[in-house]
Amino acid sequence: MTLLDVKNLNKQYGTGTVALSNVNFSVKEGEFISIIGPSGAGKSTLLRCLNRMIEASSGEITFDGMKVLQLNKKELRNLRSKIGMIFQHYNLVNPLSVIENVLHGRLGYKSTMKGLLGIYSEEEKKGALEIIELLGLEEQIYKRCDQLSGGQKQRVGIARALIQKPKMLLCDEPIASLDPNASKIIMDYLRKVTNEMGITCLVNLHQVNVALTYSDRIIGVKQGKIVYDGLPQYVTKEIIQDIYGTESGELILDIGGNRGA
């Protein structure tokens, strides 16, 4: 079943930069899709248009039957409760504990007053504990987030997104700031989320070899346009060259045989 459908999506900043141009693709429930492309290609803009963190200039986005670009404020809040967002720089409240940060993922379901007072139900607290354990953070539950490693912080970010009970996760360069070992842990957890919980994942990645290893599908973006949309096993050196241009040399060395998680 199609969960997300994007048609003729365009984004232009003022009278200047065209960030997205005539973008078309659809996503089925439970797919794990990596979006690859050089810096400035429009990957982050694309993700942020999907939940209207950035307003598109024109086009259509349909998510779970909702016409995203036509939603009012209340409807948009409902939409965002179904779409979790994971950021490169974690976006955590550092002085707060792991469980407090995770529970922040429930704020979209609360009145302003309950949110300000930090009032959560026993069911929400239990759910937070279960997700924290799922992500291997049980020993850090009451630690302040500024005492965690980068990989642990990113797992808190994933937990905060999962407690929303989303249908889809948007992950914007989730491993860009991490070392290879922490990156593998994060990608393994994201893949687990799709495989075991059926949550659809759209992941922006710079690391082509990681995208090829973990994804059901690859979308290549160049200068705001989709130039590849297909299976990872069909990504050739020529396709990488087309997507990345002069940046592609090192990336082409990366893709030799590193496929198949």
N, C-alpha and C positions, 0 to 999 in steps of 0.2 A: 504493500500500500504506500502511495506517495504521501510523505509527511510535509515536504517543502517543495514549492515550485516557484522558480524565479524567471520572470519573463521581461526581456528588453530593459533591464535595470541600468540606469545611468546615474552618475554622480559627478557634478561639476561644482567646483568651489568658486563662487562669484562668477566673474567673467573670464577667469583664468584656467587653472589646472583641471583637466578632465581626468578624474580618478578612476571612473568605471565607464565603460562604453558598451552598450548593447549586450549585457551579460544574461545568458540563458542557461539554466540547468535545473534539474530536479533531484530530490533525495528521497530514497525509500526509507521506511522505518527500519532501524537496526543497522544501517550502513555506517561504516567507518571510512570517512573520506579525508584525504590530506590535500590541502591547497598549497601548491609550491609556486615559487617565482622569485625573481630578484627583489631587493629592497626597492620600495617605491612603486611596485607593480600594481598595488591596489588591494592586496590580500586583507589587510586589517580593515580598510574601508568597507570591503565587501562583508566581512563578518559583522561589523557594527551597523551596517544598513539592515541586516536581517532582523535585528531586534530594535531597530530605530534609535540606537545610541547616536547614530549619525542619520540625518534625514536624506533619503535618496532624492535626486532631482526629478526622476520620472521612472516609470516602469511598474511592474506588478510583483508583489511577493505574497504568496499564499502559504500560510503555515497552519497545519491541522485544521484546515477549512476556514481560517480567518484571513481576511484581506488586510494584511499588515499595515499598508500605507494609508488605509482609511479608518484606522481605529482611533477612538477618542481616548482621553487620558485613563479613564477607568478600564477600558478594554485593553489598552496597552499594558497596564499593570498586570492584568490577567495573563496576557501573552508572555510577559517577561518571567512570570512564575513558572512557565512551562519550558523556558529556555535558560539553561545555566550558562554562565560565562566564566571562563578561566583565563587569567591574564598572565603576561610574561613576568610582571613584577609583583605578582601575588595579590596586591590590593588588600592586605590584611590590616587590622588595627593592632599594631605591634604591642602596646602595653597590656592588651587583653589576652586571656588564656586561649588555648586551642579550642576548648568546647564553647567558649563565648563567641569566638570568631565563626565557628561552624554554625551555631544557632542563629547568627546574623542572616544566614540564608533563608530563614523563615520570615524575615521582616515584611516581605511582599504579601504575606497572608494576614498581617496584623493591622489593627487600628494604629494611628499615629501615637496615641497615648501608651498603648501596650508596648509598642516598639521602643519608645523613649525610656520607659521604665524597665525594659528588659524582662517582660513577663512572658514566660514560656510554659506550656503544659507539660505534665509528666510524660505524655506520649512523645512530645517533641524532644524532650531531654533523652528519653530512651532511644529514640531514632538517631539522635546525634551520637550517642555512645556506640550504637551498632555500626554506624558508618565510620567512625573513628577507628574502631577495631578492624573493620574491613580493610582500611587503608594502612594498617600496621602502626597506628599512632597511639595505642592504648597507654604506653608509658609516658607520653607527653601531654595527656589530657589537660592537666592543670598548669602546664608550663606557659609562661608568656611567649608570645610568638616571636619576639625579638631575641629569644634564646635558642631558636631552632636553626637548623641548617637550611640552605636554599631548597633542597629536595623535600625536606619535611614541610617547609612553608607551602610549597606547591601542592603537596598532598592535603594540607589544610584547605587550600583553595578549592581543590576537587571535592573535598567533603562538604564544604559550604555550598557548592553548586548542587551536589547530590541530595542534600537535605530538602531542597526545593521540590524533590520528586519530579524532575524535568523529563520531557520527552526527547530533548536534544541538548547537547553540550556544544558551545562554541569555544574553541580553545585557541587563543591568539599567541602563538610562539611560546607554548608552555614549557619548553625545555631550552630556550635560547640562553638563559643565564646559568645553566647547570652543567656539571661535568658529565662525562660519558656514563659513569655508573649511575648517578642520580637520574640522568635522562632516561636510561633503560627502565629504571624502576617506575618512573612516571608514565612512560609509554605502555609498559606492561599493565599498569593499573587502568589506564584509559581503555586499553583493548579489553580488559576484563569487564569493565563497565558496560561495553557494548555486547560482549559475548554472553555475560551472565545476567545482566539487568535489562538488556534489549534497548538501551538508550543510544540514540543516534549521535554520532560524533563528527563534527567538522573541525579539523585541526589545521591551522596555519603552521607550516614548517619551513625552515631554511635547509634542514638536513635532508637531502634527497634520499640518501641510503636508508634513513629512518622511515621516511614516507613509503618507500618501496617495500620495506620489511613488514610494516604494520597495517597497511591500508587495504581495503576492499577496492578502492577506486582512487585515482589521482586526477585532480584538476590543476592544470598548469595555467598561470596567469602572467601576462606580459603586457605592460603599458595599458592596464585597465581592461584587457580583453582576455577571454578564455581561448587559449590556443591548443589545449589538449584536455580531453575528458575521456578517460578510459581506464582499463585495467592496468595494474602496476607491471605485470609481466610483459606488456607491450611497450613500455617506456624504453626507448633506445637512446644511444648516445646522440643521434641526430635530433631526437625530440628534446633532449636536455639542451643541446646547442641552440635550438630554436627558442626555447623558453628563456634561457639565461644569456645568450649571446656571448660576449667577451668574458663573462664571469664563469663560463661553463667548464673550463679546463680542469680545475680541481674537482668539481662535482662529477665529471665524467669518470675520473679515476675512482670515485667513491662507489659507483653503482656496479662495479664488476663483481657480480656473484653474491652480493649481500642481500639476498631476498629470501623471505620465507618464514617469518615467525608464526 
